[in-house]
Amino acid sequence: MFNRLFKKLNVGVKTLLLTGVVVGIIFILLSHKVIQYTSTDKFCQSCHVHPHAEVSWKQSTHFTNKSGVQVHCVECHLPPEGWPYLREKIKTGSRDVWAKLFTDTKKINWEEKGKLENAVHIVYKESCIHCHQNLFTKGLTKEGEDAHLYYTQHEKDLHCINCHLTVGHYNPNAMHAKNKMFGLTETVNKELYTEPTKINKFENFTEKIPGSTVSFDMVAIPGGSFEMGSKDNEPLRKKDEGPIRTVKVSQFFIGKIEVTWDEYMAFFKSTAAEGRLDPTVVMEKNSKASSVDAISGPTPPYGYPDQGWGKGKRPAITMSYNAAETYVKWLSMATGKKYRLPTEAEWEYAARGGKDTPYFFEGSPKKYSDKGFWKKIFVPDTVLIGRYVAYKLNSAGKSQESGFVKANPFGLLNMLGNVREFCADWYDAGYYAKSGKSVVDPKGPESGTDHVVRGGSFKSDASDVRVASRDYTRNDAWLKTDPQMPKSIWWYSDVTDVGFRVVCEPDSAIKTSEIH
């Protein structure tokens, strides 16, 4: 009896095991089929409703190339097959389903989503290397060899798409190649100015650049004293903004807006050339020269420095600190006045417009900032700050023309946002404490490695567009993907939100009467 019962149980267990194996095989086969189906381009495009995704993919070298190999969505947007592939597929799939169900796709800024800083989070470097195992292929150009050699020495800091952003989705405004035609295609239909503006009073004036059709507005800023820096209790302040000190500045002229592409292109067209000497050498050799020909100009940039947003009255961006300093030397020679970059003290004095609050308008940084978990749910009130500042929450991810905002009490536009601005001072986090409690026309530390950058940008949170907020240049980080050896002294390859405005010294501008 027990033997028969045991045999029945044995048969039942075997049957159960066999059934389990069969079910397991079916599950694995079905799972494989499901994974295969959900990894097709068609399935990906059913959720990813970017209006240009498929078109830009078919225009790219990942779709049309000499080898005839086509690269599909999951080959870039997921790691190579295995557990990492499944793990990321689950994570990204869950996120995509959530976005599909609960996001209004009509409100998505697709141009912003396609920027490098966002793309590096959805393209896997190991997938690039999985296919491109030989970085020094036959026929690779010298520039390509230099760039790939640089990559092998800095793999931890670089992603393949830093240089090859458009290989999967073609974008004509993001090509990583030398733009030899930059600045040479614009036509001039207006009459050229023959001489600069003459002034004999300390008042606002419009400067004219001789030999061009370009003019720009300068604002007369009266001298005075102010409390520079942020108070200890100012929300979201940083340590390098204090201690507060009393600063007296002399009167000066400052640009109403940042230097525009129109202004910068007048300089570029006048001076640009390949292979010229370093501008400091040129200036030393031509110290007595009166012609603007003494100024060396930029070599052609890589790609499109304006990012495809347009030039004209938008602020000039992606030029280096060296290029900005060379521009003001050229402008000084072209106009006969003394133009330069503002000191940090002049910049803050002008930005404050006589106010001693975090902004020159009312409101707390905490009220306007979107930092923190709850701010992702309860969107900050942007009505008032949006009238005066082009920043992360209202800029659509790109620079804006000056008319986008209202002026500060001095009549200056975009002091706190749009693009960050170079100052003449070397940066030192502890300089305020070292310089004393009361100073007159400070010019910053005598030496340093980085220069001060002031004001926020179209990328900035409200905490970084406060008047006292400080930043500094990062030359190496801003040139990571420049493939040249040596790297350009004129153009930054990895920063798109820094520009500058100019200051004019009154003594150099007013020669026919005393300053009032």
C-alpha positions, 0 to 999 in steps of 0.5 A: 500500500505504501509502495503504491502511494509512494509511486503515485507521489513520485509520479506526481512530483515528476509530473509537477517538475516536468510541468514546471520546466515546460512552463519555465521554458514557455515563460523564458521564450515568451519573455524573450519574445516580449523583450525582443518586441519591446526593443524594436524601433517601432515599439520605442517610437510608440512611446517616444513621441519626439516629432523629429526623432525618427527623421533625425535618426534616418539623417544620421550616420547611424542610419546611412553610412558606407558600411550599410550597418544600421544602429537601432534605438536600444543599441544606444539607449540601453547598455549591451545585453545582459543583466545591465541591459534588463535592469536599465530596460526596466528602469527606463521602461517604467519611467517612459510609461509614467511619462506617456500616461501622465505627461503633456507631451505638447509642453515638452521642450524637445530642443532642451531634451536634446542638449548634451547635458541631458543626452549623456544620461540616456546614451550609454558609453559602454554601448558606444565602445561595444561597437566601436572597439578600435578608436584608431581605425585606418584612415582616421584623420590627424585631428581624429587621432589627437581627439581619441588620444585625448579621450583615452587619457581622460575616459573618466571625464568624457563621454563619446557623445561629447564629440559625437552628439549627432551620430544618432540624431542628426542636428546641423546646429551641433556638428563637431567640426571646424566652421571655416565659413563662420562670420563670412556669409553675412551680407551688409546692406547698411551704410558703414560708420566712419567714426566713433561717437563723440561725447563731452558729457557724463551721460548715456550715449550710443557708441558706433563702431567705425567700419561697421554698421554696428552700434550699442548703448552705454549707460552712465553709472554715477559713482557711490558707495554700497555694501558689497556681498550678501548678509549672513542671513540671506537665503541660499547664500554661499561662503564666498559672498562675505563678509560684507564690506563697504566699497566705493566706486568711481563713475563709469559707463557700462553696456546696457546689455551684454555684447551681442553677436552683431558687436562681436562679429564686427570684431571677428570679421575685422581680425579673424585669421588662421595661425596668427600669433598669441594676442599678448605677443602681438600687443607687445610688438605693436604697443605703439600702433594706432591701427586695429590691425595690431590686434590678432583675432579668433581662429574659426570655431568648432560647430556653431557658437550660437547653438543655432539660436541665431546671432544678431541681438542675442548675447555672444557666447562660447568665446573664451576669457582671452577672446573677451579681453582681446575684443575690448582691446580691439574696441578701444583701438577702434573707438579711441576710448578705453574699453575694458571688462568691468571689475567685480565691484563695478559689476555688483554696484551696477547690478544692484541699482541702489538696492541692498536686497538679494535682487533689485526687486522684491522677493526671497530666493527661497520663494523663487528657487525650485531646488528641493523635492517639494518644489518639483511638485509645487512650482515656484511663483515666477511672475515677478522674477520672470519680468526681470531675469531670463533664467531656468524657469522661463528661458526655454533653455536658451539665451534671449534677446534684451527685450525679453526682460525689464531693466533694473533701476540703472536702466541695465538689462539682463544683469542677473540672468540670460548669460553669466558675465566675465569680470576683470578680477582674479577669483579668490573665495576669501578675497572679501575678508582679505581686502578690508572692511572698506575699500575704494575701486577694488580690482581684486587679487593681484594674481590667480588661476581663474577669473570672476564670473558674475550673474546667472544665466538661462540655465540658472536656478533663482539662487544663482541669479542673486546680485551677490552670487559669485562664480569663476572660470573653469578653463580646463572643464570648459575645453574638454571636447575641443579636439585641437592640440593645443586647444583653442585660446579663442573658443570654449567647446563646453560652455554655452551660457557665458558672455560679457558686457563692457565698461568704458572709462569716462576719462578716456571718453570725455576729452572736450569738457570736464566730467559732471 
